[in-house]
Amino acid sequence: MNEIEIGRAKSGRRAYSFDDIAVLPSRRTRDPQEVSLDWQIDAYHFQMPVIAAPMDSVMSPTTAIAFGEAGGLPVLDLEGLWTRYADPEPLLAEIASLDPARATARMQEIYAAPIVPELITERLHEIRQAGVTVAGALSPQNTQQHWKTVVDAGVDLFVIRGTTVSAEHVSSRSEPLNLKRFIYELDVPVIVGGAATYTAALHLMRTGAAGVLVGFGGGAASTTRQALGIHAPMATSIADVAAARRDYLDESGGRYVHVIADGGLGTSGDIVKAIACGADAVMLGATLARSAEAPGRGFHWGAEAHHPELPRGARVEVGSVAPMEEVLFGPSRSADGTTNLVGALRRAMATTGYTEVKELQRIEVVVAPHRPS
């Protein structure tokens, strides 16, 4: 790929966000009813390639159950309010009512409470009793401390999610998590990320992960670009990680690792473009935080927003646009791509002539920067 000169001593390649690209129709169209959105990772089958992000503004045990019953994969944040407080509802209401100038400092205070292992077990049991697939997420920093509690609670899928996760974390002060050994010894499939480059993703795939999350600082509530100067445009990142999946498939003799887009997915069109660039599924945060049932009450935030030393996110107001059923399946009452997400994906696949999600990865993509009027 040609590099662009930034200055005499530095050059860089051009990277693309979802707004920079578009998909093109093919020579045929399909009946939307003939389109299958089924997705399977390891032994777990889902009716749509959509994962609910492990964020307190998105997932509670109740919304996780509803999302699982709707056919998606819900992931509960096992370091959030639901595992720190027996009844977090008053605190969620307080966060939604905070003055913006006070929000970060107060959230740091709220999230300073310790994680209670018994609450991890209780929340996961609640989801399991509903009969949906059980998935929980920990950060790399807390995985070694709490993983046994999570596995003993009967989790189906284990998610290790951070701003960035590497297979080669180096520390002179503590023993880092050895992902390869950890995943090898674990009895449940692991999804790990984020990763934003070919090399980082390839190393994560070599640890034995079932899926790799793609993204870094691209979410609606992230300020990583402003705080750290780090940002990975999602279209390019997904395409790079999809190349790592292809090469690892050859290297491993046929082991397929799922690529999951995580961040920058604000509309149904972004979901279509993510799959077109090579994603097998998408993880949604702000998009689902807009549902009427979301615990955030019209606000959205991630773990970066309450980091005790260097917050790299914010509590943002996203509003409540519709019940979760309408956000996912419609009918849509607006034309901005924030509702009927699954129906829009089905329609896009039918319009461009594809009946399986995996086939959509082969669609023609063009560079067509969008400049809102």
ROTIDREN-510932 format. One record per residue (C-alpha): x, y, z. Coordinates in steps of 0.02 Angstrom, whole numbers. Layout:
<atoms>
<atom c1="X" c2="Y" c3="Z"/>
...
</atoms>
This chain:
<atoms>
<atom c1="0" c2="0" c3="0"/>
<atom c1="66" c2="171" c3="-47"/>
<atom c1="117" c2="281" c3="98"/>
<atom c1="81" c2="467" c3="113"/>
<atom c1="219" c2="583" c3="164"/>
<atom c1="174" c2="673" c3="325"/>
<atom c1="340" c2="765" c3="331"/>
<atom c1="518" c2="728" c3="277"/>
<atom c1="548" c2="614" c3="425"/>
<atom c1="379" c2="528" c3="435"/>
<atom c1="256" c2="445" c3="318"/>
<atom c1="101" c2="339" c3="345"/>
<atom c1="-26" c2="239" c3="249"/>
<atom c1="-203" c2="300" c3="221"/>
<atom c1="-332" c2="219" c3="335"/>
<atom c1="-521" c2="222" c3="313"/>
<atom c1="-669" c2="237" c3="430"/>
<atom c1="-844" c2="175" c3="389"/>
<atom c1="-890" c2="349" c3="327"/>
<atom c1="-752" c2="337" c3="197"/>
<atom c1="-819" c2="181" c3="109"/>
<atom c1="-977" c2="112" c3="30"/>
<atom c1="-1034" c2="-56" c3="-37"/>
<atom c1="-1094" c2="-82" c3="-215"/>
<atom c1="-1241" c2="-187" c3="-276"/>
<atom c1="-1200" c2="-341" c3="-379"/>
<atom c1="-1282" c2="-412" c3="-535"/>
<atom c1="-1425" c2="-494" c3="-438"/>
<atom c1="-1547" c2="-458" c3="-298"/>
<atom c1="-1633" c2="-576" c3="-176"/>
<atom c1="-1796" c2="-591" c3="-84"/>
<atom c1="-1763" c2="-528" c3="94"/>
<atom c1="-1853" c2="-680" c3="165"/>
<atom c1="-1722" c2="-793" c3="85"/>
<atom c1="-1580" c2="-708" c3="179"/>
<atom c1="-1506" c2="-799" c3="329"/>
<atom c1="-1423" c2="-697" c3="467"/>
<atom c1="-1373" c2="-850" c3="569"/>
<atom c1="-1203" c2="-847" c3="653"/>
<atom c1="-1112" c2="-980" c3="751"/>
<atom c1="-955" c2="-969" c3="858"/>
<atom c1="-889" c2="-1131" c3="931"/>
<atom c1="-1043" c2="-1234" c3="981"/>
<atom c1="-1156" c2="-1083" c3="1004"/>
<atom c1="-1281" c2="-1034" c3="871"/>
<atom c1="-1366" c2="-864" c3="856"/>
<atom c1="-1502" c2="-794" c3="744"/>
<atom c1="-1407" c2="-634" c3="708"/>
<atom c1="-1221" c2="-588" c3="704"/>
<atom c1="-1241" c2="-459" c3="842"/>
<atom c1="-1160" c2="-455" c3="1014"/>
<atom c1="-1215" c2="-335" c3="1151"/>
<atom c1="-1063" c2="-245" c3="1222"/>
<atom c1="-1018" c2="-274" c3="1405"/>
<atom c1="-1055" c2="-98" c3="1464"/>
<atom c1="-1164" c2="-42" c3="1610"/>
<atom c1="-1261" c2="78" c3="1500"/>
<atom c1="-1306" c2="-65" c3="1382"/>
<atom c1="-1322" c2="-230" c3="1478"/>
<atom c1="-1402" c2="-276" c3="1643"/>
<atom c1="-1452" c2="-456" c3="1683"/>
<atom c1="-1629" c2="-413" c3="1627"/>
<atom c1="-1579" c2="-336" c3="1460"/>
<atom c1="-1452" c2="-476" c3="1433"/>
<atom c1="-1592" c2="-603" c3="1447"/>
<atom c1="-1703" c2="-504" c3="1328"/>
<atom c1="-1563" c2="-486" c3="1202"/>
<atom c1="-1522" c2="-671" c3="1212"/>
<atom c1="-1704" c2="-717" c3="1186"/>
<atom c1="-1705" c2="-603" c3="1033"/>
<atom c1="-1569" c2="-710" c3="954"/>
<atom c1="-1408" c2="-615" c3="993"/>
<atom c1="-1262" c2="-642" c3="1110"/>
<atom c1="-1270" c2="-534" c3="1267"/>
<atom c1="-1110" c2="-502" c3="1366"/>
<atom c1="-1118" c2="-438" c3="1545"/>
<atom c1="-980" c2="-327" c3="1613"/>
<atom c1="-917" c2="-424" c3="1765"/>
<atom c1="-823" c2="-270" c3="1827"/>
<atom c1="-974" c2="-155" c3="1816"/>
<atom c1="-1102" c2="-97" c3="1942"/>
<atom c1="-1195" c2="-262" c3="1938"/>
<atom c1="-1048" c2="-351" c3="2019"/>
<atom c1="-1003" c2="-210" c3="2139"/>
<atom c1="-1174" c2="-171" c3="2213"/>
<atom c1="-1320" c2="-282" c3="2265"/>
<atom c1="-1440" c2="-152" c3="2195"/>
<atom c1="-1358" c2="-35" c3="2069"/>
<atom c1="-1520" c2="40" c3="2003"/>
<atom c1="-1511" c2="198" c3="2112"/>
<atom c1="-1331" c2="226" c3="2055"/>
<atom c1="-1378" c2="204" c3="1872"/>
<atom c1="-1515" c2="333" c3="1896"/>
<atom c1="-1391" c2="449" c3="1980"/>
<atom c1="-1265" c2="433" c3="1838"/>
<atom c1="-1400" c2="478" c3="1713"/>
<atom c1="-1444" c2="634" c3="1812"/>
<atom c1="-1267" c2="699" c3="1843"/>
<atom c1="-1214" c2="871" c3="1787"/>
<atom c1="-1087" c2="848" c3="1644"/>
<atom c1="-955" c2="945" c3="1741"/>
<atom c1="-971" c2="825" c3="1887"/>
<atom c1="-1002" c2="662" c3="1794"/>
<atom c1="-824" c2="595" c3="1778"/>
<atom c1="-773" c2="629" c3="1958"/>
<atom c1="-932" c2="553" c3="2030"/>
<atom c1="-920" c2="399" c3="1919"/>
<atom c1="-742" c2="372" c3="1980"/>
<atom c1="-810" c2="371" c3="2158"/>
<atom c1="-952" c2="251" c3="2115"/>
<atom c1="-840" c2="127" c3="2025"/>
<atom c1="-710" c2="129" c3="2164"/>
<atom c1="-814" c2="0" c3="2258"/>
<atom c1="-735" c2="-174" c3="2251"/>
<atom c1="-795" c2="-315" c3="2139"/>
<atom c1="-891" c2="-444" c3="2241"/>
<atom c1="-861" c2="-624" c3="2180"/>
<atom c1="-1029" c2="-682" c3="2248"/>
<atom c1="-1117" c2="-554" c3="2139"/>
<atom c1="-1026" c2="-618" c3="1985"/>
<atom c1="-1097" c2="-790" c3="2022"/>
<atom c1="-1271" c2="-723" c3="2059"/>
<atom c1="-1284" c2="-619" c3="1900"/>
<atom c1="-1224" c2="-759" c3="1786"/>
<atom c1="-1341" c2="-884" c3="1869"/>
<atom c1="-1486" c2="-765" c3="1838"/>
<atom c1="-1448" c2="-761" c3="1652"/>
<atom c1="-1420" c2="-950" c3="1643"/>
<atom c1="-1587" c2="-986" c3="1726"/>
<atom c1="-1672" c2="-892" c3="1584"/>
<atom c1="-1602" c2="-1018" c3="1460"/>
<atom c1="-1496" c2="-901" c3="1353"/>
<atom c1="-1311" c2="-913" c3="1312"/>
<atom c1="-1209" c2="-845" c3="1457"/>
<atom c1="-1060" c2="-732" c3="1420"/>
<atom c1="-964" c2="-620" c3="1538"/>
<atom c1="-819" c2="-500" c3="1513"/>
<atom c1="-667" c2="-457" c3="1616"/>
<atom c1="-523" c2="-341" c3="1578"/>
<atom c1="-349" c2="-417" c3="1559"/>
<atom c1="-300" c2="-335" c3="1724"/>
<atom c1="-435" c2="-428" c3="1822"/>
<atom c1="-444" c2="-592" c3="1728"/>
<atom c1="-318" c2="-685" c3="1836"/>
<atom c1="-407" c2="-633" c3="1996"/>
<atom c1="-586" c2="-675" c3="1946"/>
<atom c1="-581" c2="-802" c3="1804"/>
<atom c1="-613" c2="-954" c3="1915"/>
<atom c1="-768" c2="-873" c3="1989"/>
<atom c1="-832" c2="-840" c3="1813"/>
<atom c1="-800" c2="-1016" c3="1750"/>
<atom c1="-871" c2="-1098" c3="1907"/>
<atom c1="-1030" c2="-996" c3="1882"/>
<atom c1="-1056" c2="-1089" c3="1718"/>
<atom c1="-1014" c2="-960" c3="1587"/>
<atom c1="-1029" c2="-1021" c3="1406"/>
<atom c1="-915" c2="-892" c3="1325"/>
<atom c1="-777" c2="-794" c3="1412"/>
<atom c1="-735" c2="-621" c3="1346"/>
<atom c1="-571" c2="-532" c3="1386"/>
<atom c1="-600" c2="-353" c3="1330"/>
<atom c1="-491" c2="-200" c3="1349"/>
<atom c1="-449" c2="-43" c3="1252"/>
<atom c1="-308" c2="-144" c3="1178"/>
<atom c1="-257" c2="-322" c3="1220"/>
<atom c1="-91" c2="-398" c3="1168"/>
<atom c1="-24" c2="-574" c3="1176"/>
<atom c1="143" c2="-504" c3="1232"/>
<atom c1="110" c2="-384" c3="1375"/>
<atom c1="275" c2="-340" c3="1459"/>
<atom c1="287" c2="-288" c3="1641"/>
<atom c1="433" c2="-280" c3="1761"/>
<atom c1="317" c2="-255" c3="1911"/>
<atom c1="194" c2="-399" c3="1899"/>
<atom c1="169" c2="-565" c3="1813"/>
<atom c1="66" c2="-527" c3="1657"/>
<atom c1="-78" c2="-634" c3="1597"/>
<atom c1="-10" c2="-771" c3="1484"/>
<atom c1="-153" c2="-778" c3="1360"/>
<atom c1="-95" c2="-933" c3="1268"/>
<atom c1="-77" c2="-1037" c3="1426"/>
<atom c1="-236" c2="-965" c3="1500"/>
<atom c1="-344" c2="-1004" c3="1347"/>
<atom c1="-266" c2="-1177" c3="1328"/>
<atom c1="-309" c2="-1223" c3="1507"/>
<atom c1="-484" c2="-1150" c3="1503"/>
<atom c1="-633" c2="-1261" c3="1464"/>
<atom c1="-736" c2="-1126" c3="1377"/>
<atom c1="-708" c2="-1031" c3="1215"/>
<atom c1="-629" c2="-859" c3="1234"/>
<atom c1="-660" c2="-698" c3="1136"/>
<atom c1="-519" c2="-573" c3="1159"/>
<atom c1="-481" c2="-396" c3="1105"/>
<atom c1="-467" c2="-258" c3="1055"/>
<atom c1="-342" c2="-271" c3="918"/>
<atom c1="-322" c2="-148" c3="776"/>
<atom c1="-179" c2="-213" c3="669"/>
<atom c1="-135" c2="-368" c3="569"/>
<atom c1="12" c2="-415" c3="680"/>
<atom c1="-79" c2="-390" c3="846"/>
<atom c1="-228" c2="-492" c3="786"/>
<atom c1="-120" c2="-633" c3="718"/>
<atom c1="-34" c2="-650" c3="887"/>
<atom c1="-203" c2="-656" c3="975"/>
<atom c1="-263" c2="-790" c3="855"/>
<atom c1="-111" c2="-894" c3="896"/>
<atom c1="-162" c2="-896" c3="1080"/>
<atom c1="-309" c2="-1007" c3="1035"/>
<atom c1="-446" c2="-875" c3="1046"/>
<atom c1="-612" c2="-917" c3="964"/>
<atom c1="-640" c2="-737" c3="915"/>
<atom c1="-545" c2="-573" c3="907"/>
<atom c1="-625" c2="-404" c3="942"/>
<atom c1="-571" c2="-268" c3="821"/>
<atom c1="-566" c2="-88" c3="881"/>
<atom c1="-470" c2="43" c3="978"/>
<atom c1="-542" c2="207" c3="1036"/>
<atom c1="-677" c2="216" c3="904"/>
<atom c1="-832" c2="204" c3="1012"/>
<atom c1="-958" c2="344" c3="1039"/>
<atom c1="-905" c2="366" c3="1221"/>
<atom c1="-718" c2="355" c3="1193"/>
<atom c1="-598" c2="503" c3="1199"/>
<atom c1="-442" c2="397" c3="1173"/>
<atom c1="-394" c2="496" c3="1019"/>
<atom c1="-395" c2="659" c3="1118"/>
<atom c1="-316" c2="587" c3="1277"/>
<atom c1="-183" c2="472" c3="1203"/>
<atom c1="-176" c2="518" c3="1019"/>
<atom c1="-221" c2="339" c3="972"/>
<atom c1="-358" c2="295" c3="851"/>
<atom c1="-386" c2="155" c3="725"/>
<atom c1="-509" c2="190" c3="583"/>
<atom c1="-623" c2="39" c3="584"/>
<atom c1="-641" c2="-6" c3="400"/>
<atom c1="-453" c2="-24" c3="380"/>
<atom c1="-431" c2="-113" c3="547"/>
<atom c1="-564" c2="-243" c3="507"/>
<atom c1="-489" c2="-276" c3="335"/>
<atom c1="-316" c2="-295" c3="412"/>
<atom c1="-377" c2="-416" c3="545"/>
<atom c1="-476" c2="-513" c3="415"/>
<atom c1="-311" c2="-536" c3="322"/>
<atom c1="-235" c2="-604" c3="482"/>
<atom c1="-381" c2="-726" c3="496"/>
<atom c1="-350" c2="-786" c3="318"/>
<atom c1="-164" c2="-810" c3="346"/>
<atom c1="-191" c2="-895" c3="515"/>
<atom c1="-316" c2="-1012" c3="433"/>
<atom c1="-175" c2="-1071" c3="318"/>
<atom c1="-44" c2="-1070" c3="456"/>
<atom c1="-149" c2="-1173" c3="576"/>
<atom c1="-211" c2="-1298" c3="448"/>
<atom c1="-391" c2="-1240" c3="447"/>
<atom c1="-430" c2="-1161" c3="616"/>
<atom c1="-553" c2="-1018" c3="590"/>
<atom c1="-553" c2="-871" c3="711"/>
<atom c1="-702" c2="-754" c3="708"/>
<atom c1="-673" c2="-569" c3="678"/>
<atom c1="-791" c2="-459" c3="779"/>
<atom c1="-804" c2="-272" c3="745"/>
<atom c1="-810" c2="-178" c3="910"/>
<atom c1="-827" c2="12" c3="899"/>
<atom c1="-880" c2="149" c3="780"/>
<atom c1="-1044" c2="61" c3="734"/>
<atom c1="-1168" c2="201" c3="750"/>
<atom c1="-1296" c2="149" c3="618"/>
<atom c1="-1361" c2="-3" c3="526"/>
<atom c1="-1259" c2="50" c3="374"/>
<atom c1="-1101" c2="37" c3="479"/>
<atom c1="-1147" c2="-143" c3="522"/>
<atom c1="-1162" c2="-184" c3="337"/>
<atom c1="-993" c2="-104" c3="300"/>
<atom c1="-908" c2="-193" c3="445"/>
<atom c1="-960" c2="-362" c3="377"/>
<atom c1="-913" c2="-308" c3="201"/>
<atom c1="-737" c2="-271" c3="264"/>
<atom c1="-722" c2="-446" c3="336"/>
<atom c1="-810" c2="-452" c3="506"/>
<atom c1="-907" c2="-609" c3="553"/>
<atom c1="-1009" c2="-516" c3="684"/>
<atom c1="-1023" c2="-346" c3="767"/>
<atom c1="-1022" c2="-292" c3="950"/>
<atom c1="-1140" c2="-146" c3="982"/>
<atom c1="-1133" c2="-21" c3="1124"/>
<atom c1="-1207" c2="152" c3="1093"/>
<atom c1="-1328" c2="84" c3="964"/>
<atom c1="-1410" c2="-28" c3="1095"/>
<atom c1="-1392" c2="103" c3="1233"/>
<atom c1="-1525" c2="200" c3="1137"/>
<atom c1="-1657" c2="68" c3="1175"/>
<atom c1="-1791" c2="113" c3="1301"/>
<atom c1="-1743" c2="-33" c3="1414"/>
<atom c1="-1556" c2="7" c3="1419"/>
<atom c1="-1491" c2="31" c3="1597"/>
<atom c1="-1407" c2="195" c3="1548"/>
<atom c1="-1575" c2="285" c3="1535"/>
<atom c1="-1525" c2="374" c3="1375"/>
<atom c1="-1342" c2="394" c3="1423"/>
<atom c1="-1193" c2="289" c3="1372"/>
<atom c1="-1020" c2="261" c3="1446"/>
<atom c1="-882" c2="132" c3="1451"/>
<atom c1="-750" c2="81" c3="1577"/>
<atom c1="-632" c2="214" c3="1510"/>
<atom c1="-750" c2="350" c3="1574"/>
<atom c1="-715" c2="310" c3="1756"/>
<atom c1="-532" c2="259" c3="1752"/>
<atom c1="-462" c2="313" c3="1921"/>
<atom c1="-305" c2="395" c3="1850"/>
<atom c1="-332" c2="441" c3="1667"/>
<atom c1="-511" c2="440" c3="1603"/>
<atom c1="-516" c2="412" c3="1415"/>
<atom c1="-702" c2="417" c3="1390"/>
<atom c1="-856" c2="514" c3="1436"/>
<atom c1="-1036" c2="491" c3="1485"/>
<atom c1="-1127" c2="542" c3="1327"/>
<atom c1="-1312" c2="570" c3="1298"/>
<atom c1="-1376" c2="458" c3="1159"/>
<atom c1="-1561" c2="471" c3="1196"/>
<atom c1="-1693" c2="335" c3="1197"/>
<atom c1="-1759" c2="306" c3="1021"/>
<atom c1="-1867" c2="149" c3="1037"/>
<atom c1="-1894" c2="-14" c3="1131"/>
<atom c1="-1757" c2="-144" c3="1104"/>
<atom c1="-1874" c2="-244" c3="992"/>
<atom c1="-1889" c2="-96" c3="873"/>
<atom c1="-1704" c2="-54" c3="883"/>
<atom c1="-1665" c2="-230" c3="825"/>
<atom c1="-1812" c2="-281" c3="715"/>
<atom c1="-1916" c2="-127" c3="681"/>
<atom c1="-2028" c2="-63" c3="616"/>
<atom c1="-1917" c2="88" c3="601"/>
<atom c1="-1998" c2="257" c3="628"/>
<atom c1="-1847" c2="358" c3="569"/>
<atom c1="-1730" c2="354" c3="420"/>
<atom c1="-1565" c2="380" c3="513"/>
<atom c1="-1513" c2="198" c3="532"/>
<atom c1="-1533" c2="190" c3="722"/>
<atom c1="-1680" c2="68" c3="723"/>
<atom c1="-1722" c2="-96" c3="636"/>
<atom c1="-1537" c2="-139" c3="632"/>
<atom c1="-1565" c2="-321" c3="591"/>
<atom c1="-1696" c2="-283" c3="460"/>
<atom c1="-1577" c2="-160" c3="377"/>
<atom c1="-1439" c2="-290" c3="369"/>
<atom c1="-1561" c2="-414" c3="292"/>
<atom c1="-1619" c2="-285" c3="166"/>
<atom c1="-1441" c2="-235" c3="119"/>
<atom c1="-1395" c2="-417" c3="89"/>
<atom c1="-1550" c2="-445" c3="-17"/>
<atom c1="-1520" c2="-286" c3="-117"/>
<atom c1="-1340" c2="-336" c3="-154"/>
<atom c1="-1381" c2="-518" c3="-192"/>
<atom c1="-1314" c2="-614" c3="-41"/>
<atom c1="-1407" c2="-743" c3="64"/>
<atom c1="-1274" c2="-783" c3="196"/>
<atom c1="-1178" c2="-664" c3="308"/>
<atom c1="-1014" c2="-748" c3="262"/>
<atom c1="-1048" c2="-713" c3="78"/>
<atom c1="-1067" c2="-527" c3="111"/>
<atom c1="-881" c2="-518" c3="151"/>
<atom c1="-850" c2="-539" c3="-36"/>
<atom c1="-949" c2="-385" c3="-89"/>
<atom c1="-864" c2="-247" c3="-187"/>
<atom c1="-815" c2="-97" c3="-80"/>
<atom c1="-769" c2="75" c3="-145"/>
<atom c1="-688" c2="226" c3="-65"/>
<atom c1="-825" c2="357" c3="-62"/>
<atom c1="-802" c2="482" c3="80"/>
<atom c1="-966" c2="546" c3="150"/>
<atom c1="-977" c2="730" c3="189"/>
<atom c1="-1140" c2="772" c3="280"/>
<atom c1="-1221" c2="931" c3="218"/>
</atoms>
